[in-house]
């Protein structure tokens, strides 16, 4: 479906599942909503939840119509608009850059959320300064922008599909999603690089949580400095979870474990 976002544009939302409980899924960079195919196609989640996965502005098939440049605030508006449409406080999952967007949305309107899971959250720029990917963002911004303009943006789509294949393993479901995933990622706007480059520091938001948060990180994540995540001071409402053998794409590589945790959370709330 498509959601009109006042002051921003039109967000494409993938919808899956016949359940009554809303589950909001927020993708990272450089990707789109379709990267959540392992969760969107999980039978047990489809029975329990109505899953809503929006394309953030500048990604996939969402269309920004605001008469100004793409900003981090536009992404937050998209998430809030979909959360309001859910009809009940959401269980929500965000990954990487999308986790940072979700954290901001939850902070601004906590009543829309009942629990949030942040997967390998890109909380601030310092988390990637020591990585190869982070140095590329700093030193080669023009090259990266070129790679996110058609037809070169097809490279990003192929990369996203390859990462999903390697992390999650090939399957019939993956085969059905591969070409649409490549096509959606290839639509990404070059301005999204600027969002990553100017990301506001999200660590202060963790000090005044009004919604319970689980923060997951993989001990084999090569993009983020996970020592900063594992070393977060104990905070009320925050639970830090180390995923043994996990990399950065936990929504792919550990989809079964994530699905089990989401179902367990739903059962706890009902009890």
Secondary structure, DSSP 4 states (H G I P E B T S, - for coil): -EEEETTTEEEEEEEE---SEEEEEE--TT--GGGGHHHHT-HHHHHHEEEEEEPPTTSTT-EE--SS---HHHHHHHHHHHHHHTSSPEEEEEETHHHHHHHHHHHH-GGGEEEEEEES---SGGGTTTSHHHHHHHH-HHHHHHHTSTTTTHHHHHHHHHHHHHHH---HHHHHHHHHHHHHHTT--TTHHHHHHTPPP-GGGGGG-SSEEEEEEETT-SSS-HHHHHTPPP-TTEEEEEETT--S-HHHHTHHHHHHHHHHHHHHHH-
